[in-house]
Amino acid sequence: MNEEVRLTAWVRGRVQGVGFRWFTRAKALEIGGLVGFALNLADGRVQVVAEGTRKGCDALLDWLREGDTPGEVAGVTEIWDTPRGIYDTFAIR
């Protein structure tokens, strides 16, 4: 459960212009040990990339799906991969 992983999630719904990326960064920092970024996409989705423990990434994914997020999440699609180790912090892009 403490293996290092990379989570890439695409969040659909009313998630731009509502502080979603800021709150996602704050949640990642609250969970601790996560690095990556949250990025607005041209099609209205937010892409979230997080690297850290499987437990931490699972907690962030659970929050994206069912947490007290700003806006309105209609759905989340995710893929799992091995971490690339290129991030120093969790950023808003």
PyMOL commands that place a pseudoatom at each C-alpha (Angstrom):
pseudoatom trace, name=CA, resn=MET, resi=1, chain=A, elem=C, hetatm=0, pos=[0.000, 0.000, 0.000]
pseudoatom trace, name=CA, resn=ASN, resi=2, chain=A, elem=C, hetatm=0, pos=[3.011, 2.289, 0.375]
pseudoatom trace, name=CA, resn=GLU, resi=3, chain=A, elem=C, hetatm=0, pos=[4.355, 1.668, -3.119]
pseudoatom trace, name=CA, resn=GLU, resi=4, chain=A, elem=C, hetatm=0, pos=[5.136, 4.819, -5.102]
pseudoatom trace, name=CA, resn=VAL, resi=5, chain=A, elem=C, hetatm=0, pos=[2.679, 5.457, -7.949]
pseudoatom trace, name=CA, resn=ARG, resi=6, chain=A, elem=C, hetatm=0, pos=[1.628, 8.085, -10.475]
pseudoatom trace, name=CA, resn=LEU, resi=7, chain=A, elem=C, hetatm=0, pos=[-2.050, 8.992, -10.728]
pseudoatom trace, name=CA, resn=THR, resi=8, chain=A, elem=C, hetatm=0, pos=[-3.375, 10.928, -13.702]
pseudoatom trace, name=CA, resn=ALA, resi=9, chain=A, elem=C, hetatm=0, pos=[-7.019, 11.939, -13.346]
pseudoatom trace, name=CA, resn=TRP, resi=10, chain=A, elem=C, hetatm=0, pos=[-9.296, 13.899, -15.644]
pseudoatom trace, name=CA, resn=VAL, resi=11, chain=A, elem=C, hetatm=0, pos=[-12.138, 15.602, -13.782]
pseudoatom trace, name=CA, resn=ARG, resi=12, chain=A, elem=C, hetatm=0, pos=[-15.329, 16.480, -15.713]
pseudoatom trace, name=CA, resn=GLY, resi=13, chain=A, elem=C, hetatm=0, pos=[-18.084, 18.868, -14.709]
pseudoatom trace, name=CA, resn=ARG, resi=14, chain=A, elem=C, hetatm=0, pos=[-18.174, 22.493, -13.603]
pseudoatom trace, name=CA, resn=VAL, resi=15, chain=A, elem=C, hetatm=0, pos=[-14.574, 22.511, -12.404]
pseudoatom trace, name=CA, resn=GLN, resi=16, chain=A, elem=C, hetatm=0, pos=[-13.049, 25.600, -14.005]
pseudoatom trace, name=CA, resn=GLY, resi=17, chain=A, elem=C, hetatm=0, pos=[-13.399, 29.118, -12.655]
pseudoatom trace, name=CA, resn=VAL, resi=18, chain=A, elem=C, hetatm=0, pos=[-14.420, 27.850, -9.208]
pseudoatom trace, name=CA, resn=GLY, resi=19, chain=A, elem=C, hetatm=0, pos=[-11.056, 27.439, -7.459]
pseudoatom trace, name=CA, resn=PHE, resi=20, chain=A, elem=C, hetatm=0, pos=[-10.891, 23.712, -8.185]
pseudoatom trace, name=CA, resn=ARG, resi=21, chain=A, elem=C, hetatm=0, pos=[-7.145, 23.637, -8.934]
pseudoatom trace, name=CA, resn=TRP, resi=22, chain=A, elem=C, hetatm=0, pos=[-6.336, 25.648, -5.805]
pseudoatom trace, name=CA, resn=PHE, resi=23, chain=A, elem=C, hetatm=0, pos=[-8.406, 23.348, -3.582]
pseudoatom trace, name=CA, resn=THR, resi=24, chain=A, elem=C, hetatm=0, pos=[-6.892, 20.278, -5.259]
pseudoatom trace, name=CA, resn=ARG, resi=25, chain=A, elem=C, hetatm=0, pos=[-3.395, 21.571, -4.465]
pseudoatom trace, name=CA, resn=ALA, resi=26, chain=A, elem=C, hetatm=0, pos=[-4.440, 22.313, -0.872]
pseudoatom trace, name=CA, resn=LYS, resi=27, chain=A, elem=C, hetatm=0, pos=[-5.865, 18.793, -0.489]
pseudoatom trace, name=CA, resn=ALA, resi=28, chain=A, elem=C, hetatm=0, pos=[-2.696, 17.216, -1.935]
pseudoatom trace, name=CA, resn=LEU, resi=29, chain=A, elem=C, hetatm=0, pos=[-0.591, 19.207, 0.543]
pseudoatom trace, name=CA, resn=GLU, resi=30, chain=A, elem=C, hetatm=0, pos=[-2.943, 18.256, 3.402]
pseudoatom trace, name=CA, resn=ILE, resi=31, chain=A, elem=C, hetatm=0, pos=[-2.620, 14.556, 2.516]
pseudoatom trace, name=CA, resn=GLY, resi=32, chain=A, elem=C, hetatm=0, pos=[1.139, 15.033, 2.420]
pseudoatom trace, name=CA, resn=GLY, resi=33, chain=A, elem=C, hetatm=0, pos=[3.855, 13.407, 0.381]
pseudoatom trace, name=CA, resn=LEU, resi=34, chain=A, elem=C, hetatm=0, pos=[2.223, 14.146, -2.976]
pseudoatom trace, name=CA, resn=VAL, resi=35, chain=A, elem=C, hetatm=0, pos=[3.829, 16.060, -5.831]
pseudoatom trace, name=CA, resn=GLY, resi=36, chain=A, elem=C, hetatm=0, pos=[2.440, 16.924, -9.253]
pseudoatom trace, name=CA, resn=PHE, resi=37, chain=A, elem=C, hetatm=0, pos=[0.030, 19.498, -10.633]
pseudoatom trace, name=CA, resn=ALA, resi=38, chain=A, elem=C, hetatm=0, pos=[-3.546, 20.504, -11.497]
pseudoatom trace, name=CA, resn=LEU, resi=39, chain=A, elem=C, hetatm=0, pos=[-4.143, 21.983, -14.952]
pseudoatom trace, name=CA, resn=ASN, resi=40, chain=A, elem=C, hetatm=0, pos=[-7.196, 23.448, -16.717]
pseudoatom trace, name=CA, resn=LEU, resi=41, chain=A, elem=C, hetatm=0, pos=[-7.742, 21.829, -20.114]
pseudoatom trace, name=CA, resn=ALA, resi=42, chain=A, elem=C, hetatm=0, pos=[-9.256, 23.584, -23.134]
pseudoatom trace, name=CA, resn=ASP, resi=43, chain=A, elem=C, hetatm=0, pos=[-12.264, 21.231, -23.137]
pseudoatom trace, name=CA, resn=GLY, resi=44, chain=A, elem=C, hetatm=0, pos=[-13.369, 22.306, -19.627]
pseudoatom trace, name=CA, resn=ARG, resi=45, chain=A, elem=C, hetatm=0, pos=[-11.855, 19.411, -17.675]
pseudoatom trace, name=CA, resn=VAL, resi=46, chain=A, elem=C, hetatm=0, pos=[-9.124, 19.631, -15.053]
pseudoatom trace, name=CA, resn=GLN, resi=47, chain=A, elem=C, hetatm=0, pos=[-6.174, 17.252, -15.319]
pseudoatom trace, name=CA, resn=VAL, resi=48, chain=A, elem=C, hetatm=0, pos=[-4.616, 16.212, -12.021]
pseudoatom trace, name=CA, resn=VAL, resi=49, chain=A, elem=C, hetatm=0, pos=[-1.262, 14.429, -11.901]
pseudoatom trace, name=CA, resn=ALA, resi=50, chain=A, elem=C, hetatm=0, pos=[-0.082, 13.205, -8.515]
pseudoatom trace, name=CA, resn=GLU, resi=51, chain=A, elem=C, hetatm=0, pos=[2.916, 11.119, -7.532]
pseudoatom trace, name=CA, resn=GLY, resi=52, chain=A, elem=C, hetatm=0, pos=[3.430, 9.622, -4.102]
pseudoatom trace, name=CA, resn=THR, resi=53, chain=A, elem=C, hetatm=0, pos=[2.322, 6.614, -2.109]
pseudoatom trace, name=CA, resn=ARG, resi=54, chain=A, elem=C, hetatm=0, pos=[-0.602, 4.565, -3.361]
pseudoatom trace, name=CA, resn=LYS, resi=55, chain=A, elem=C, hetatm=0, pos=[-2.421, 5.403, -0.120]
pseudoatom trace, name=CA, resn=GLY, resi=56, chain=A, elem=C, hetatm=0, pos=[-1.941, 9.158, -0.648]
pseudoatom trace, name=CA, resn=CYS, resi=57, chain=A, elem=C, hetatm=0, pos=[-2.960, 9.040, -4.299]
pseudoatom trace, name=CA, resn=ASP, resi=58, chain=A, elem=C, hetatm=0, pos=[-6.022, 6.931, -3.428]
pseudoatom trace, name=CA, resn=ALA, resi=59, chain=A, elem=C, hetatm=0, pos=[-7.006, 9.537, -0.820]
pseudoatom trace, name=CA, resn=LEU, resi=60, chain=A, elem=C, hetatm=0, pos=[-6.711, 12.334, -3.398]
pseudoatom trace, name=CA, resn=LEU, resi=61, chain=A, elem=C, hetatm=0, pos=[-8.729, 10.340, -5.953]
pseudoatom trace, name=CA, resn=ASP, resi=62, chain=A, elem=C, hetatm=0, pos=[-11.452, 9.652, -3.371]
pseudoatom trace, name=CA, resn=TRP, resi=63, chain=A, elem=C, hetatm=0, pos=[-11.603, 13.388, -2.625]
pseudoatom trace, name=CA, resn=LEU, resi=64, chain=A, elem=C, hetatm=0, pos=[-11.816, 14.249, -6.338]
pseudoatom trace, name=CA, resn=ARG, resi=65, chain=A, elem=C, hetatm=0, pos=[-14.721, 11.830, -6.739]
pseudoatom trace, name=CA, resn=GLU, resi=66, chain=A, elem=C, hetatm=0, pos=[-16.698, 12.333, -3.556]
pseudoatom trace, name=CA, resn=GLY, resi=67, chain=A, elem=C, hetatm=0, pos=[-15.107, 15.031, -1.444]
pseudoatom trace, name=CA, resn=ASP, resi=68, chain=A, elem=C, hetatm=0, pos=[-16.203, 18.561, -0.705]
pseudoatom trace, name=CA, resn=THR, resi=69, chain=A, elem=C, hetatm=0, pos=[-14.787, 19.965, -3.933]
pseudoatom trace, name=CA, resn=PRO, resi=70, chain=A, elem=C, hetatm=0, pos=[-15.656, 23.384, -5.329]
pseudoatom trace, name=CA, resn=GLY, resi=71, chain=A, elem=C, hetatm=0, pos=[-17.873, 23.441, -8.403]
pseudoatom trace, name=CA, resn=GLU, resi=72, chain=A, elem=C, hetatm=0, pos=[-19.605, 20.269, -9.475]
pseudoatom trace, name=CA, resn=VAL, resi=73, chain=A, elem=C, hetatm=0, pos=[-17.797, 17.049, -10.403]
pseudoatom trace, name=CA, resn=ALA, resi=74, chain=A, elem=C, hetatm=0, pos=[-19.688, 14.995, -12.990]
pseudoatom trace, name=CA, resn=GLY, resi=75, chain=A, elem=C, hetatm=0, pos=[-17.084, 12.239, -13.204]
pseudoatom trace, name=CA, resn=VAL, resi=76, chain=A, elem=C, hetatm=0, pos=[-13.433, 11.295, -12.910]
pseudoatom trace, name=CA, resn=THR, resi=77, chain=A, elem=C, hetatm=0, pos=[-11.398, 9.067, -15.213]
pseudoatom trace, name=CA, resn=GLU, resi=78, chain=A, elem=C, hetatm=0, pos=[-8.008, 7.893, -13.982]
pseudoatom trace, name=CA, resn=ILE, resi=79, chain=A, elem=C, hetatm=0, pos=[-4.989, 5.914, -15.040]
pseudoatom trace, name=CA, resn=TRP, resi=80, chain=A, elem=C, hetatm=0, pos=[-2.169, 4.569, -12.887]
pseudoatom trace, name=CA, resn=ASP, resi=81, chain=A, elem=C, hetatm=0, pos=[1.478, 4.410, -13.843]
pseudoatom trace, name=CA, resn=THR, resi=82, chain=A, elem=C, hetatm=0, pos=[4.967, 4.394, -12.377]
pseudoatom trace, name=CA, resn=PRO, resi=83, chain=A, elem=C, hetatm=0, pos=[6.196, 7.756, -11.053]
pseudoatom trace, name=CA, resn=ARG, resi=84, chain=A, elem=C, hetatm=0, pos=[8.527, 9.816, -13.206]
pseudoatom trace, name=CA, resn=GLY, resi=85, chain=A, elem=C, hetatm=0, pos=[10.083, 11.678, -10.290]
pseudoatom trace, name=CA, resn=ILE, resi=86, chain=A, elem=C, hetatm=0, pos=[10.215, 15.052, -12.055]
pseudoatom trace, name=CA, resn=TYR, resi=87, chain=A, elem=C, hetatm=0, pos=[8.128, 17.167, -9.647]
pseudoatom trace, name=CA, resn=ASP, resi=88, chain=A, elem=C, hetatm=0, pos=[9.360, 18.957, -6.522]
pseudoatom trace, name=CA, resn=THR, resi=89, chain=A, elem=C, hetatm=0, pos=[6.000, 20.141, -5.192]
pseudoatom trace, name=CA, resn=PHE, resi=90, chain=A, elem=C, hetatm=0, pos=[2.300, 20.182, -6.084]
pseudoatom trace, name=CA, resn=ALA, resi=91, chain=A, elem=C, hetatm=0, pos=[1.688, 23.073, -8.473]
pseudoatom trace, name=CA, resn=ILE, resi=92, chain=A, elem=C, hetatm=0, pos=[-1.181, 24.869, -10.153]
pseudoatom trace, name=CA, resn=ARG, resi=93, chain=A, elem=C, hetatm=0, pos=[-0.621, 25.186, -13.875]
for i in range(1, 93): cmd.bond("trace and resi %d" % i, "trace and resi %d" % (i + 1))
show_as sticks, trace
zoom trace
